[in-house]
């Protein structure tokens, strides 16, 4: 459980439809060292609004002891996005099944012009 004084970081993203999208961020432990992510998995989705039934999944990868999480969405998915404003979040799933939100924010989608 997250202590009440720890807020979930908010970072807004911009995605260009029709382009491969990649975004990486670092996770640190309480001492400031890069977090060991071995044995953890991540899930992340983009939706027009939180309750929307249509979701666009990010491919989530990490580098184990290096503390870096990368979100990726190929151009075949980004070109299918039909809204210009949305929301996303990133959940860490621990080995015991507990889930913690590590990042969230708004997403601006720039439409594709060139086909």
N, C-alpha and C positions, 0 to 999 in steps of 0.2 A: 504494500500500500504506500502511496506517495504522501509524505507529510504535507499538511495544509499550507505550509509556507513555500512549497516548491511548485512553481507554475510550469505548465507545459509550454515549451518554446513555440513561438508563432513565427513562421517565415512564409511570406507570400511568393508564389511562383508565377512565371509567365511561360506558356507553352505556345509555340508556333505550330499550328495545325499543318500536317503534311511533312513534318520534320521529325527525325529521331530526337527524343528528349532524354537527357540524362542530368541528374542532379545528385551530388554527394554531400554528406555532412558528417561531422565527427561527433562521437559520443564520449563523454568523459565520466570518470567515477568521482566520488566525493572529494578525493584528494587532488583532482585536476588531471590525473593521468588518463591516457586513452583507455577506454573500457575494453575488456576482453569479451568479445562477442561469441566465442566458441560455444556451440550448442544452442545458440539462440537463432530464431528465425524472425523475419519481418514481413508484415502485410501492409499494403497501402493501396488506397483507392481514391479516385477522383469522381465526384458527382456534381451535378448542377446545383443541388442543394442537399443537405444531409439526409433527408427522408426520401430522396429520389430512388426509384427502383432500378434505374439504369446506372451502372457503375463501370468505370474504366480502371482496370487493375494495372498497377505498376509492377514491373519485375523488380524484386528487391534482392540485393546481394550485399554481403559484407566481407571484410577481410580478416575475420577471426580476431587475433590479438591487436590488430591495428586500429580498431575503433571507428572505421569508416563504413558508412552505410550508403549505398548507391541505389537510387530509384531510376528506372529506365522504362520508357514506353516507345515502341517502334513507330515509324511513320505510318504504318498501316493502321494503327489504332488512333494516332493523333489526328489523322485526316478524317476520321469518322466522328470526331467531337463536333456537335452542332450547337453548343452554347458558348457564350463568350465570358461568362463569369461562373465560377464554381468553387468548391471547397475540397480539401483533401486532409487526410491524416495518415500517420505512420505508427503502427503498433509493433512493439517488440513482444514476441511470444517466447517465454522462458521454458526451460526443460520440464518444469513442473506444471506447465499449462497456464500459468498466470500471464496476464496481458497488461502491458503498460504503454500508454500513448507517449511517444518520444518527440513528435513534431506534428504541427498542424498549421493550417492557414488557408488563405484564399488563393484562387488560381484565376489568372486572366488568360484566355485562349485567343490568340490572334488568328483570324481566319486565313486559310490558304488561298492564294490568288492564282499562282502558277500551277498548271496541271501537267 
